[in-house]
Amino acid sequence: MGSSPIEEKMEPTHRLNLVGYFCPVPVSELKNAITALGHGSIVELICDDPETLHDIPMLIGRGRSELISVKEEAGEIRFLIEVIK
């Protein structure tokens, strides 16, 4: 499965590797990053807690960011998020 054209144009400006951490750590760290970063920043969050598949979209739905993509591979989950405010 290839990347979408939108995703191919968006290179992460920041990466959070939280493999091995469980909620609420990935949600908290992403929230802190979104708050600290400026409009147009692209955050790549890599984690392995399956709860994040529910929790991260809930956080994104609160309006300061947009979920670009979610990919699962080899037990890791990769979120690509754009800060919009």
C-alpha positions as a Markdown table, in Angstrom:
| # | Residue | x | y | z |
|---|---|---|---|---|
| 1 | Met | 0.0 | 0.0 | 0.0 |
| 2 | Gly | 1.6 | 3.3 | -1.1 |
| 3 | Ser | 1.4 | 6.7 | 0.4 |
| 4 | Ser | -1.3 | 9.2 | -0.6 |
| 5 | Pro | -0.3 | 12.2 | -2.7 |
| 6 | Ile | -1.0 | 14.5 | 0.3 |
| 7 | Glu | 1.0 | 12.4 | 2.6 |
| 8 | Glu | 4.0 | 12.3 | 0.2 |
| 9 | Lys | 4.2 | 16.1 | 0.2 |
| 10 | Met | 4.2 | 16.3 | 4.0 |
| 11 | Glu | 7.5 | 15.6 | 5.7 |
| 12 | Pro | 7.4 | 15.6 | 9.5 |
| 13 | Thr | 9.0 | 18.6 | 11.1 |
| 14 | His | 8.9 | 16.9 | 14.5 |
| 15 | Arg | 9.0 | 13.2 | 15.5 |
| 16 | Leu | 7.8 | 11.6 | 18.8 |
| 17 | Asn | 8.9 | 8.0 | 19.2 |
| 18 | Leu | 6.9 | 6.7 | 22.1 |
| 19 | Val | 7.2 | 3.0 | 21.5 |
| 20 | Gly | 7.0 | 1.2 | 24.8 |
| 21 | Tyr | 4.9 | 3.9 | 26.5 |
| 22 | Phe | 1.3 | 3.4 | 27.3 |
| 23 | Cys | -1.6 | 5.8 | 27.6 |
| 24 | Pro | -1.8 | 8.5 | 28.8 |
| 25 | Val | 1.9 | 9.2 | 27.9 |
| 26 | Pro | 1.4 | 9.3 | 24.1 |
| 27 | Val | -1.7 | 11.5 | 24.3 |
| 28 | Ser | 0.0 | 13.8 | 26.8 |
| 29 | Glu | 3.2 | 14.1 | 24.8 |
| 30 | Leu | 1.3 | 14.8 | 21.6 |
| 31 | Lys | -0.9 | 17.4 | 23.3 |
| 32 | Asn | 2.2 | 19.2 | 24.6 |
| 33 | Ala | 3.8 | 19.1 | 21.1 |
| 34 | Ile | 0.7 | 20.4 | 19.4 |
| 35 | Thr | 0.5 | 23.2 | 22.0 |
| 36 | Ala | 4.1 | 24.2 | 21.6 |
| 37 | Leu | 4.4 | 24.0 | 17.8 |
| 38 | Gly | 3.2 | 26.6 | 15.3 |
| 39 | His | 0.7 | 26.4 | 12.5 |
| 40 | Gly | 1.8 | 24.1 | 9.7 |
| 41 | Ser | 4.1 | 21.9 | 11.8 |
| 42 | Ile | 3.9 | 18.2 | 10.9 |
| 43 | Val | 4.2 | 15.8 | 13.8 |
| 44 | Glu | 5.0 | 12.1 | 13.3 |
| 45 | Leu | 4.0 | 10.1 | 16.4 |
| 46 | Ile | 5.2 | 6.5 | 16.5 |
| 47 | Cys | 3.8 | 4.3 | 19.3 |
| 48 | Asp | 2.7 | 0.7 | 20.0 |
| 49 | Asp | -0.1 | 1.2 | 22.4 |
| 50 | Pro | -3.3 | 0.0 | 20.7 |
| 51 | Glu | -5.4 | 2.4 | 22.8 |
| 52 | Thr | -3.9 | 5.3 | 20.9 |
| 53 | Leu | -6.0 | 4.2 | 17.8 |
| 54 | His | -8.9 | 5.5 | 19.8 |
| 55 | Asp | -7.3 | 8.2 | 22.0 |
| 56 | Ile | -5.3 | 10.1 | 19.4 |
| 57 | Pro | -8.2 | 10.8 | 17.0 |
| 58 | Met | -10.2 | 12.0 | 20.0 |
| 59 | Leu | -7.5 | 14.5 | 20.8 |
| 60 | Ile | -7.2 | 15.5 | 17.2 |
| 61 | Gly | -11.0 | 16.1 | 17.1 |
| 62 | Arg | -10.6 | 18.9 | 19.6 |
| 63 | Gly | -9.5 | 21.4 | 16.9 |
| 64 | Arg | -5.8 | 22.3 | 17.1 |
| 65 | Ser | -4.6 | 19.8 | 14.6 |
| 66 | Glu | -5.6 | 17.5 | 11.7 |
| 67 | Leu | -5.0 | 13.8 | 11.3 |
| 68 | Ile | -3.2 | 13.2 | 8.0 |
| 69 | Ser | -2.8 | 9.5 | 8.2 |
| 70 | Val | -2.6 | 6.4 | 10.5 |
| 71 | Lys | -0.5 | 3.4 | 9.5 |
| 72 | Glu | 0.0 | 0.1 | 11.5 |
| 73 | Glu | 3.0 | -2.0 | 10.6 |
| 74 | Ala | 4.8 | -4.7 | 12.6 |
| 75 | Gly | 3.1 | -3.7 | 15.9 |
| 76 | Glu | 3.9 | 0.0 | 15.6 |
| 77 | Ile | 1.3 | 2.7 | 14.8 |
| 78 | Arg | 2.4 | 5.8 | 12.9 |
| 79 | Phe | 0.3 | 8.9 | 13.1 |
| 80 | Leu | 1.0 | 11.9 | 10.9 |
| 81 | Ile | -0.6 | 15.1 | 12.3 |
| 82 | Glu | -0.6 | 18.7 | 11.0 |
| 83 | Val | -0.9 | 21.5 | 13.5 |
| 84 | Ile | -3.6 | 23.9 | 12.2 |
| 85 | Lys | -3.9 | 26.5 | 15.0 |
